[in-house]
């Protein structure tokens, strides 16, 4: 009888311990936006009627979970013409660093699309590459180089301006080159909107604004708060779907959250959780007289996000809005009252699936309407790297367990 029970125990443990099947999961993302005039590729890479004519673009990105194969997503969501990608490669940047122009010799692999070396992304669309046998480790930086033989025939293009990561532009085809001598550096990502990895992992998507996009963080430092969170999680991808100036209710820099939710959350591969940390720009850009109404509308919008995400079995965690007292543009008693009203709703049990009280983490106990001075980058709205480290370190890892 003892032997029989031991066998049953071994069989049970063996079955429950079976590795989860691998699938495609997003391991890095950038929220696509229409590129503003000041963030376009510099001359000569922006012409009168097209961009990146006979030019190569090299950009780096940090994956958050690893796996044996990857595939790339390129977005033409806001392009004014089809986006023709003549050739694409993926490689390992020198020293594994972010924002460098050189790659490790012999590390570059060609990327194909339905078995072909080139593709055309229709207006408003995206393309996903074929799987690339390019093993990656968690938190590894990779380099992606794209060549456009004839450029994109429009000056409306898709990018993510707030990359906090340096990319490089150079005339000619350099997808296989180790070095890019004389390349022009730009602190923006263009066209590349996602990297997926074959993995049993699940992902958490961060829906946010400039505070999640990392304004005030270190260029090429990967020290935004979602990066800090990714470094603390094991087997969970963290994908950043935030953009500076973004709002929940109205378009700003990029579409409003309710408009972009399908693309940036529901259609992102492998997402099991979402963190919603957005609303400060809705409150801060409202007139003081309109602030109470905006607070009510934000609460309604959060409920819509919950309804739509729950329909896809995505758990949604709500983060309270951090202080902006002292900020030249946003500080106002009516707006502060709206922030408190919204945060009270976020904190109330039964609304979000879990609470992340970022307000409590970052506020000055001596002046709760203001950021803690040690975390304030100086504008009384955005955080410095220490503040982002505090945010990322405050999120309980236990929230991201798939218990069936």
N, C-alpha and C positions, 0 to 999 in steps of 0.2 A: 504493500500500500504506500509506504514512504517513497519507494522508487517510482511508482505510478504518478504520485503528486509532483515529484521532482521533474518528471518528463513533461507533465502538463505545464508546469511553471516555465520550463525552458521553451516549450512551444509557444506559450503565450507571449513571453518576452521577445522571442524571435520575431513573431508576427508584428507586435507593436513597434519593434525597433527597426522595421524594414525602411530603408531610405525612401523619402518622398520622391515621386517622379519629377524629372526636370521639365521645365516649360520656359517659354520666353517671358522674361520679366524686365521691365525698365530698370536700368541701373544708373542712368543719368538723363536728365532732360533740361531743356531751356525753353521757356515760354515764348512762342513765336509772336513777334510784333511787327507792325509797319514801321520801317526805319525812318526816323526823323531826319530832316536835311542835315543837321549838325552831326549826325552819326553815320552818314553815308561813307563808303570807302573814299579816302582822299584822292585828289588828282595824282596821277592820270587814270585812276581806276574807276572813277565815275565820269562818264562822258555826257554829251547832250541828250543822248537817247538810249544809252545802255550802260551797264556796269560790268566790270571785270572782264572786258574783252581781251581774249588771249592772255589770261592771267590765272595764277594759282593762288589758292588760299589755304594756309595751314593753321589749324587751331587745335588746342589741347582741351581735354575734359577729364575729370576725375570720376571714374566709376565707383560705385559704392558697395556692390557685391561682385564676386568673381564667378568664373565659369570657363568651360573649354571653348565656347564659340560665342561670337557676338554678331549683331547686325545693326546697321545704322539707319536712322530716319532723317530724311531731308524734307524741309517744309517750304512750300511756296504759297503759304496761306494768304499772304498780302501782296504777292507779286503782281505786277501789271502786265506780265507776259509769261509764257511758259519758261521754265528754268531748265536749260540744257546742261547737264553734267557730263562732260566729255570723258573724264577719268577720275577715279577716286582711289586713294590708298589709305591704309591704316598702319601705324608704326609705333614704336616705343620712343618717347622723347629722351634725349640725352639726360642722364642722371635721374630719370624718372620724374623730372620736374615739370611743373605747370608753367605755361607761358613762354617756353623756349622755342627757337626756330629750328634747331637741329634734332635729328633722330638718330637712333643707334644704327650703325651700318649693318645691313643685312636683315633688319627687322621689318621692313616695309612689305606689306601684302596688298595685292590688288583687290579691290572690292567690285563685285559684279551685281547686276540687276537682271534677274531672270536669265542668268547665264551670259549676259552681255556686259561689255566693259563700260558702257555709257547708258544714260537714261535721260528722259525729259519729264520733268515734274509739271503737270498741268496747273493752270492758274487755280488757286484756292485749294490745291491738293497737297498730299505728301507722298513720298515713296519710301518703302522699306527695302533695304538691300537683301541680297542672298546672305545666308549664314557664312561667316568668315572663320576659318579655323585659327583663331587668334586668342589663345588662353589669356585671361586677365585675372588679377588678384584683387581682392577688396581694397579700395582706396588707392588703386593704381591710376596714374595719369597715362592717357594714350593720346596720340597725335593723329589727326585726320587731315588729309590733304586732298583738295578738289581742284580740278582744272576745268575751266570754261573756255573752249576754243573760240567761241564767238560771243561770249558774255550773255547776260540776260538783257533782252531788248526792252528795257523799261527802267525808269528811275524810281519806281515803286518796288521795293524789295523787302524780303523777310529777314529779320535778324533778332538778336537779343542784345540790345545795346549795353545793358548793365552786366557784362560778363565778369568784371573784376579779374579778367584773364586776358593776356596778350595774345593776339593772333597776328599772322604775317601775310603780306600780299607781295607778289613778285610776278613780273611779266614773263610769259612763257609757260611751258609745261614742266613742272617740277615735282610731280607726284612721287617719282622714284628717287628723288635726290636726297642725299643725307644732309647737306647744308643748303641754306638759302642766302647766299651772300648778297648784301644790298637790299634785302627785303624791307618793306615798309611795315612797322609795327602799328597795330590798332587794338585798342582795348574793347573789342566787341566780338561777338560770335555772329556769323552769317550762315543762314540756310540750315546748318546742322541743328536738329531739334531733339534728337534722342539717340541713346545707345541702349540696346537690349542685350541681355546675356542669357544663355541657356543654363538654367539653375532651378533647384527646388525652392528657392527663396520667394518671399512675397515682398511687396513694396509699400511704403507709406509715401503719399504725395502731399507736399506742402503747398497749400493755396494761400498766397500772400502778396505783399507789396514790397516796397524798397527795404523794409526792415528784414524780410526774409531773403530778398535778393542780395543783401549784403552791403548796402551803402554804409560806408564807414569801416568796412573790413579791409584787409590787406590785399592789394592787387597781387595776383599769383600766389596768394597765401592759403587759399581754400579754408578760410577761417570764418565763414558765415555760420550762423547757428545751425542750419541743417547739416553742414559739414561736420560740426562738432557732434551732433546727434548720430550721424552715420558712423563716426569713429567709435561710438559706444555700443552700437548694436552689432550682433553677430547673426548672419544669415538673413538680414532684413535690408532691403535697398531703401534708400532715401532719395526721392526725386524732387527737385525744386521747381515748382510751377509758380514762381513769384516774379513780379516785375515792378520796378519803381513807378510810383504814381498811379498804380492800379487801384480801382475801386470796385466795390461789390455791386453797386446799383447803377452806375453810369459809366460810359466809356471815358477813359482818360488816356494814359499811356498804355495802350492795349485795350482789348474789349473788356467790358465789365465781367465780373465773376459768373453771374447767371448766364451770360452769353457764351462764355468760354468753358463752362463746366463740362460739357460733353467731350470736347476735344482734349482738354488738359487734365481731366480726372477720369471720366468714365471710359474713355477710349485708350487710356494708357495701360500698357500690358502689365498684368500681374499685381495690380494695386488691391490691397486688402484693407488699407486704412487711409484716412485723410486727416490732415491737421489744417483747420481753417483759422488763419491768423490775419484777418483783414477787416478793415472798416475805419481805420484812422483817417484815411483820405476822404472817405464819404463825409465823416463828421467835420474834418478840418477844412474842407472846401465849401461846406454849407454856410449860408448866412446864419448869424446867431438866431434870427427869428425862425428859420427853417430847421434848426438843429433838433428840436423835439420830434418833428415829423420824420426826419432822417433816422433818428434812433428807432422809431417804430418800424420804419421800412427795412432797416437793417435786420431787426429781429424777424420780420416776415421772411426776408431773404435767407437768413440762416435756416429757418424751418424748411424752405424750399430745397436748400442744399441737402439737408438731412433726408428729406423724402426721396430725392432723386438718387442719392448715394446709397441709401438703404435698399432701394429697389435692385441695386447691383451687388448687394451683400458687402458693401464697404462701410466699415465703422468710421464714424466721424468724431474727432476730438476738437473741442473748441478752446481757443486760446483767447484770454482776455486782452483787450486793447491797452497798450502801454501808454504811459503819461506823455503829454506834450506841453506841459506848463512851461512858459518862458519862450516857446517857439514863436518867432515873429509873425508867421502867417496864421497859425492855428490857435494860439492861446486866446481863450475867451470863456467867461463863466458859463454861458449857455452851451458852448461846445463841451466843456468839462462835465456839465450836468448830463449831456447826452452820452458821453463816454461812460459815466457811472451807471446810467440806466441800462445801456447795452451790456456792460460787464456784469451787472446784477442778474440779468437774464441768462448770460452764459454760465454763471456760477450756479444757477438754480438746478438742483438734481432733476433728472427726467427730460432734459433738453438734449444736450450733446451726450455722446456715449462716454465721454470722460472729459475732465477739466484740466487744462494747462493754464495755471494762473500766472501768466507772464507779467501782468501788471504788478502782482505781489513781488515777483522776482526782481523787477527792475526799478521800482519806485523808491524814492527817498523817504525813509520813515519820518524824517523831520518835516518833509513837505511832500505829501503823498500825490499831489498833482504834478510833480516833477520827477524826472529821472534821477536816480542816484548819480551824483557827480562823477564817481569813479567809472560809471558805465556810459556816460554821455560823450558822444563824439564832439560835441560843441554847439550843435544846433538845437539841442533840447528836444529832439525828436528821434534821431537815429543813434545807434549804439556804436561803441568802439569794439575792438576785438575782445576785450575783457567782458563787456556786456553780452556779446554774442556767445562767448564761452559759458557765461552764467545761464543764458537761455537754453542752450543745447544740453548743458549738464543737468538742468532741472527736470527734463522729461524722463519719466520712469520707463526703463527698458521693458518692464513687464507688460506694458500696454500693447506690445507687439508680438504676442504669442498666438499662434493658430492652435487653439485647443479643440478644433473640430466643431 
